[in-house]
Amino acid sequence: MQETWKFPLSSQNQPKNPEFFLKELLEANERDLGIFLSYYFKKEGAVAEKVKLKGEIEFINDLKGKLMLDFDLVHFNACLNIHEQKRDEMPIQFEFDLLFQNLSLTGPYWPEREMDEI
């Protein structure tokens, strides 16, 4: 499994300073980032909240790079009286697509376990 999420860029918000623009976009879309990261933990029954940029943004070229997201991973189940929370992080790749006016975020590849044979 590898998740991808796209954020639209408006034509007036062309990234003149991509690093500043990316930080601003991540802060403005904290809730959507939580949903994006939660897909990785849905089998555990956990959700990601309070997503923040951790460390520096590493650019591979003008439009591509890597970054680390830091977030609260919350496990909650009222029936089992579980409410656990811990801080976690995940590496993310990004790419500005100026032609289609979007920013694509791609999470790590996590292989899924196949069904066991009987």
C-alpha positions, -999 to +999 in steps of 0.1 A: +000+000+000+012+035-009-010+065-004-010+097-024-028+129-017-031+160-039-036+196-029-048+221-055-026+252-062-043+284-073-029+302-103-021+333-082-002+312-056+026+300-078+054+288-056+080+316-060+097+304-028+088+267-028+100+260+007+079+288+023+049+280+001+051+243+011+053+251+048+023+274+045+003+248+025+010+221+051-001+243+080-033+253+062-042+217+054-034+200+088-068+182+089-064+168+054-029+156+062-043+138+092-068+120+070-040+111+045-018+097+072-047+078+089-050+056+059-018+039+069-031+031+104-067+022+096-061-016+103-049-007+138-080+015+144-059+046+148-061+081+134-034+108+129-039+142+144-020+175+150+002+170+119+033+192+118+064+195+097+094+180+115+129+192+105+139+207+072+125+202+038+150+184+015+147+195-022+159+170-049+153+196-076+132+228-078+099+209-077+105+176-059+118+166-025+113+149+008+101+159+042+092+144+076+058+148+091+053+145+129+018+137+143-002+123+172-013+087+166-045+081+185-060+047+192-095+050+205-121+023+213-149+031+237-161-005+241-126-017+251-119+015+272-089+023+251-076+058+245-039+058+238-019+085+221+017+087+211+038+109+188+049+093+155+066+104+123+065+095+086+087+104+056+068+119+027+078+127-009+064+157-026+062+171-061+048+204-074+030+198-107+027+233-123+009+220-154-020+205-135-018+231-107-014+207-077+010+195-051+013+157-047+023+141-015+033+104-015+037+083+016+061+054+021+053+020+005+041-005+031+037-040+018+004-056+027+003-091+041-014-116+017-039-142+030-024-172+047-026-206+029-045-234+047 
